Amino acid sequence: MDTDRELARIRAGIDETDDALVALLARRRALALELAKIKKVVGLPIYDRRREAALVERVTALGARAGVDEEFVEVLFRLIMMNSKEVQQRASE
């Protein structure tokens, strides 16, 4: 086996995956901005405790089924949601 070639292949796959993750985060941010506009028009609060709890429950279950550590998934999504709330808050000011 050509170890250098195999490492390069794997690293290229990681880079491609990282690029896709960033693109998905940008898409999520754009959707959060759309959501903030609607919430502002109809007078809904930015923070929805039930929605956040349901999202955490859903993604940790998805992570578990995919073999990803549930605690890691929860922490990651709590960070994503924290950023989403900040983005929505700034957009609604």
Secondary structure as UniProt FT lines:
FT   HELIX           3..42
FT   HELIX           49..66
FT   HELIX           70..91
//
